[in-house]
Amino acid sequence: MASFNTVRVGSTHSLIAWILILLFGCTYRPVSAGEFVEVSEVNLESVPDRESMRITDVAMGRGGIVYICDKARGQVFRVSTQLNRAEVIRPKTRKNEQSWRPRAIAVDKEGMLYIAEETEVWIFDIEGRVVDKFDTEIANPTSIAVTVDGTTYVAGFNEGYVLYRYDSERSAKLLLGHSDQDVRVIIGSLSGGMVRTWESGVLFGANTPYELVALGNEGNVTKTQLRPELNLGTRVKFDKSANTAMVQISSSGSALSIATNDSLIYYCYSPRESGLFTDISRVYVDVYDRHLKPIGTDINIDGAILAADRDGYVYFAKKNQRGMDGLFRGKFKHGSFK
């Protein structure tokens, strides 16, 4: 069973929130942001300790539900944008943030939430109850995706990126990268990359260097897209012993996020080494069609795109006017990206 810590606004604020919902039927605040139109900020005011939240991953649920992973603080929130309510999701066996280390999240076609933790994947139903979990071959994964048939993909780091596929029996298969006895020892790194569902399989994007790989649902590589001129390469120095591994990473840039919908792929990157992507001012996005053909490149945007929906909206993280991590949604001005 999961522990659902419900946080509600005060009675006066709740009444105001309900009035606003009834009058406007919307919990998004209009703002303006560069390359986007119809931009609004998702209402996250009910999230506990809002000022210190760090948005590191986003997954879209049903009925106005937005799931947000705060890897820095070890939290996953389920936010109801219609009710102005936020719930902290974690297994009951994990009493607090010190014992709970969520790294990435995904939602499947049934609305089930998958949370990749340090060495396990936890599965929650739409009510927030734990229904399953399984071990992974990756310590501190960087991304997770679930296809329509329930196949799970987990990306991470081991002397470069690695990507594993887990079938319905949770049998693991290495698809990309290196596998050895140190895979659970080396600390996860940004160069692990990202994986997103795409058509009948998944799309994998290496964090460094710039590399976009389409895979069928059997794990076969169907197409690859590179941009070597961006020079997002990583220089890695390893100092290994029998039980430990020290890693020094220096990069001239990195990919930040990938988002997909039914027809488009958004690949965000920064040409320089940076910390949390919500603090980065130089963010660019390349847009690809369903055939992995670029239809827009080097578009300077304000924030990193973390999710996209069928209606053409993208959801991106950046600092809001109060200096806090905010989640925004909008559409590109470019008509060809619809």
Buried (B, 14 or more C-beta within 10 A) or exposed (E): EBBBEEBBBEEEEBEEBEEBBEEEEEBBBEBEBEBBEEBBBBBBEBBEEBEEBBBBBBBBBEEEBBBBBBBEEBBBBBBBBBBBBBBBBBBEEBEEBEEBBBBBBBBBEEBBBBBBBBBBBBBBBBEBBBEEBBEBBBBBBBBBBBBEEBBBBBBBBBBBBBBBBBBEEEEBEBBBBEBEEBBBBBEBBBBBBBBBBBBBBBBBBBBBBBBBBBBEBEBEEEEEBEBEEBEBBBEBEEEEEEEEBEBEBEBBBBBBBBBBBEBBBBBBBBBEBBEBBBEBEEBBBBBBBBEBEBBBEEBEBBBBBBBBEEEBBBBBBBBBEEEBBBBBBBBBEEEEBE
